[in-house]
Amino acid sequence: MRTGDGPVRDEERGTRELPAEGTGGSRRVGDAVDGPDGIDGIPEQARPHPQEDSVELGFLDGGQRDREGSVQSTPLDGRNGVTPVRAEARARRRATGGTMSEHERNAEGDGQGTQSVQQATPHNAQDRSGARAMFIELRELKDGSAEYADLRNKLVRMHLPLVEHLARRFRNRGEPLDDLTQVATIGLIKSVDRFDPERGVEFSTYATPTVVGEIKRHFRDKGWAVRVPRRLQELRLALTTATAELSQQHGRSPTVHELAEKLAISEEEVLEGLESANAYSTLSLDVPDTDDESPAVADTLGAEDEALEGVEYRESLKPLLEDLPPREKRILLLRFFGNMTQSQIAQEVGISQMHVSRLLARTLAQLREKLLVEE
Amino acid sequence: MSQIAGEPATQDFVEVRLPAAGAYLSVLRTATAGLAARLDFTLDEIEDLRIAVDEACAILLQQAVPGSVLSCVFRLVDDSLEVTVSAPTTDGHAPARDTFAWTVLSALAGKVSSAVDEDKTVSISLYKQRGAGPGPA
């Protein structure tokens, strides 16, 4: 199943590229852009398995199309009839036709910039020298110009399969594949920006470590629920490997001392590493502490705020206070917020203390009455 | 670590006392694991001990007097670690031996025993054999 996927995929790409040979010109660029889109259409299980070494090697080089070109010719020569696989591939091509023509239109609309690329690259834009020529072209263009952005996008899209392949090598490790692909694409963009074609190395040679590095960094930065220093993260990996190895050797799990000896570090460091592993994933606060009956941590935190009851009174009292006549309001304010005695208020307002007392009593009675009615 | 008075041989023990409430068990679990790791138990044995101590405490807490103190004593006997957890209880029942919890306990620790004092203090003792032989001390 796994090994079978490789040729199927190559053949599929081959059938798509065949018409491109005839049309030439901008059509080729359209195809180059279309590559990743077509691959997106392939269901997950039909893709070559990343763990398969032979496929992996072939596909790593697959960023440049030379190799695939030679692969594709073999099955095509052997089978002239329409096999189900090819029929399916054609159907898919028809299905992705819409996006394809859209890219074509884009390619056509590029005008002079695209044309000059075509003239500069007599080969298929997707083979090694084509990619190289595009990079040289990219370096010559002015940074920030529309042509630069366009060519840069083209180069990035062209190498998306490499990115998807590298991202797939890291799937089933607890991070969604889509996230990995995104992170890996960032790595690809970085390497497109930094690649120096004068150095004489292939772009994929340069891009692969950058992309893988970006994925690994994602695991380091985002994989851990609680971030621990890189030293400890790597120590944990080393411990996991050493534990597996020692368990195999002794037929039982290793002790801290044995681990320390094996990794040539102190026992304290081993303990530190083992403890840091706890930070990889965290438990929800709603998980019961010991067994199902015991309360969750979240339930034991916090308490009812006693001042909460006062909120309702305060809020319903507010409009009533606003409605009071200015003098009564002032007396209330001086009495309860200014903490003044009735005689002091009397002096302040210029009325007798008796009057203050009566006014206060009446205001309070009114407020209480209204408050009760409102409820 | 302190020496036990009246013991003929020098023997060290570690005692951890905590409120008899489930919320504090994580402290004991961590202490157990840390101690076992330094006594050169294997990683699997450390995990076993951690769960066993937790399970033993859970059995005790079911009938422990609210607000009392749970005590856990670790003692190294020959090549095995003896862990005794005890707490004053309301009923003074010895833990039933036909329960799931007890089965788990004996599977994890190897040898388990329980005792009830006159003052209704129930204690459970676990003996965990060291698998890898004596460590570097």
Interface residues (C-beta under 8 A of the other chain):
Chain A: T243 H250 R252 S253 P254 T255 V256 H257 E258 E267 L271 L274 D289 T290 D291 S294 T300
Chain B: G22 A23 L25 S26 G34 A37 R38 D40 F41 T42 L43 D44 E45 D54 A58 G131 A132 G135 P136
